[in-house]
Amino acid sequence: MTTSRTTDAPASPASAAPAAKRTPKAAAKPTPAKAAPPAAPAKDAAKDTKPKKPKLVRDSFTIPKDEYTAIEALKLRTGTLGSAAKKSELLRAGLKLLAGLPDAGLLQALQAVPALKTGRPKAEQAPVPAKKAKSRK
């Protein structure tokens, strides 16, 4: 008895894998639809009531040495009071105080602060010895 091979059967197990990939997955069991949990709308409501964090900005500025040491003294003073403060917190508190002043008080506070040249201060340099002139020969 002779057996005939049909082309429908895969020749090797390696060729069976691609054939399985091509089959549609419609025969798979349909998953039952899950009901949305009722806690989801409560989460969204909590997000709306939560205040947004303010966007932070980094900046740099020039400040006289005596005013910088005043910031350090205020930091130490707040530490002894039991509520240590950072430089940025002190500056922000000062801004809030200035913002609460009437116009005349704000102008008076600004006049008490000397104007500074903008830009980076020049680094203090030691005297540089004069360069020797190159001789041409």
CNS distance restraints for C-alpha pairs under 8 A (distance, minus, plus):
assign (resid  10 and name CA) (resid  15 and name CA) 6.25 0.50 0.50
assign (resid  10 and name CA) (resid  16 and name CA) 5.95 0.50 0.50
assign (resid  11 and name CA) (resid  15 and name CA) 7.01 0.50 0.50
assign (resid  12 and name CA) (resid  16 and name CA) 6.76 0.50 0.50
assign (resid  13 and name CA) (resid  17 and name CA) 7.02 0.50 0.50
assign (resid  14 and name CA) (resid  18 and name CA) 7.81 0.50 0.50
assign (resid  15 and name CA) (resid  19 and name CA) 6.82 0.50 0.50
assign (resid  16 and name CA) (resid  20 and name CA) 6.28 0.50 0.50
assign (resid  17 and name CA) (resid  21 and name CA) 6.43 0.50 0.50
assign (resid  18 and name CA) (resid  22 and name CA) 6.50 0.50 0.50
assign (resid  19 and name CA) (resid  23 and name CA) 6.78 0.50 0.50
assign (resid  36 and name CA) (resid  40 and name CA) 7.66 0.50 0.50
assign (resid  38 and name CA) (resid  42 and name CA) 7.59 0.50 0.50
assign (resid  39 and name CA) (resid  43 and name CA) 6.48 0.50 0.50
assign (resid  40 and name CA) (resid  44 and name CA) 6.67 0.50 0.50
assign (resid  41 and name CA) (resid  45 and name CA) 6.31 0.50 0.50
assign (resid  42 and name CA) (resid  46 and name CA) 6.27 0.50 0.50
assign (resid  43 and name CA) (resid  47 and name CA) 6.33 0.50 0.50
assign (resid  44 and name CA) (resid  48 and name CA) 6.39 0.50 0.50
assign (resid  45 and name CA) (resid  49 and name CA) 6.50 0.50 0.50
assign (resid  46 and name CA) (resid  50 and name CA) 6.27 0.50 0.50
assign (resid  62 and name CA) (resid 118 and name CA) 7.68 0.50 0.50
assign (resid  62 and name CA) (resid 119 and name CA) 7.47 0.50 0.50
assign (resid  62 and name CA) (resid 120 and name CA) 6.86 0.50 0.50
assign (resid  62 and name CA) (resid 121 and name CA) 7.59 0.50 0.50
assign (resid  63 and name CA) (resid  67 and name CA) 6.67 0.50 0.50
assign (resid  63 and name CA) (resid  68 and name CA) 6.45 0.50 0.50
assign (resid  64 and name CA) (resid  68 and name CA) 6.30 0.50 0.50
assign (resid  65 and name CA) (resid  69 and name CA) 6.23 0.50 0.50
assign (resid  66 and name CA) (resid  70 and name CA) 6.27 0.50 0.50
assign (resid  67 and name CA) (resid  71 and name CA) 6.48 0.50 0.50
assign (resid  68 and name CA) (resid  72 and name CA) 6.59 0.50 0.50
assign (resid  69 and name CA) (resid  73 and name CA) 6.14 0.50 0.50
assign (resid  70 and name CA) (resid  74 and name CA) 6.16 0.50 0.50
assign (resid  71 and name CA) (resid  75 and name CA) 6.21 0.50 0.50
assign (resid  71 and name CA) (resid  87 and name CA) 6.62 0.50 0.50
assign (resid  71 and name CA) (resid  90 and name CA) 7.40 0.50 0.50
assign (resid  72 and name CA) (resid  76 and name CA) 6.37 0.50 0.50
assign (resid  72 and name CA) (resid  87 and name CA) 7.72 0.50 0.50
assign (resid  73 and name CA) (resid  77 and name CA) 6.11 0.50 0.50
assign (resid  74 and name CA) (resid  78 and name CA) 6.08 0.50 0.50
assign (resid  74 and name CA) (resid  90 and name CA) 7.82 0.50 0.50
assign (resid  75 and name CA) (resid  79 and name CA) 6.22 0.50 0.50
assign (resid  75 and name CA) (resid  84 and name CA) 6.50 0.50 0.50
assign (resid  75 and name CA) (resid  85 and name CA) 5.64 0.50 0.50
assign (resid  75 and name CA) (resid  86 and name CA) 6.60 0.50 0.50
assign (resid  75 and name CA) (resid  87 and name CA) 7.15 0.50 0.50
assign (resid  75 and name CA) (resid  90 and name CA) 7.81 0.50 0.50
assign (resid  76 and name CA) (resid  80 and name CA) 6.37 0.50 0.50
assign (resid  76 and name CA) (resid  84 and name CA) 7.48 0.50 0.50
assign (resid  77 and name CA) (resid  81 and name CA) 6.41 0.50 0.50
assign (resid  78 and name CA) (resid  82 and name CA) 6.51 0.50 0.50
assign (resid  78 and name CA) (resid  83 and name CA) 5.46 0.50 0.50
assign (resid  78 and name CA) (resid  84 and name CA) 5.03 0.50 0.50
assign (resid  78 and name CA) (resid  85 and name CA) 6.16 0.50 0.50
assign (resid  79 and name CA) (resid  83 and name CA) 5.40 0.50 0.50
assign (resid  79 and name CA) (resid  84 and name CA) 4.09 0.50 0.50
assign (resid  79 and name CA) (resid  85 and name CA) 7.01 0.50 0.50
assign (resid  80 and name CA) (resid  84 and name CA) 7.64 0.50 0.50
assign (resid  85 and name CA) (resid  89 and name CA) 6.00 0.50 0.50
assign (resid  85 and name CA) (resid  90 and name CA) 6.61 0.50 0.50
assign (resid  86 and name CA) (resid  90 and name CA) 6.38 0.50 0.50
assign (resid  87 and name CA) (resid  91 and name CA) 6.25 0.50 0.50
assign (resid  88 and name CA) (resid  92 and name CA) 6.06 0.50 0.50
assign (resid  89 and name CA) (resid  93 and name CA) 6.06 0.50 0.50
assign (resid  90 and name CA) (resid  94 and name CA) 6.18 0.50 0.50
assign (resid  91 and name CA) (resid  95 and name CA) 6.27 0.50 0.50
assign (resid  92 and name CA) (resid  96 and name CA) 6.32 0.50 0.50
assign (resid  93 and name CA) (resid  97 and name CA) 6.32 0.50 0.50
assign (resid  94 and name CA) (resid  98 and name CA) 6.19 0.50 0.50
assign (resid  95 and name CA) (resid  99 and name CA) 6.01 0.50 0.50
assign (resid  96 and name CA) (resid 100 and name CA) 6.30 0.50 0.50
assign (resid  97 and name CA) (resid 101 and name CA) 6.65 0.50 0.50
assign (resid  98 and name CA) (resid 106 and name CA) 6.29 0.50 0.50
assign (resid  99 and name CA) (resid 106 and name CA) 7.89 0.50 0.50
assign (resid 101 and name CA) (resid 105 and name CA) 5.60 0.50 0.50
assign (resid 101 and name CA) (resid 106 and name CA) 5.74 0.50 0.50
assign (resid 102 and name CA) (resid 106 and name CA) 6.23 0.50 0.50
assign (resid 103 and name CA) (resid 107 and name CA) 6.23 0.50 0.50
assign (resid 104 and name CA) (resid 108 and name CA) 6.19 0.50 0.50
assign (resid 105 and name CA) (resid 109 and name CA) 6.16 0.50 0.50
assign (resid 106 and name CA) (resid 110 and name CA) 6.21 0.50 0.50
assign (resid 107 and name CA) (resid 111 and name CA) 6.14 0.50 0.50
assign (resid 108 and name CA) (resid 112 and name CA) 6.44 0.50 0.50
assign (resid 109 and name CA) (resid 113 and name CA) 6.91 0.50 0.50
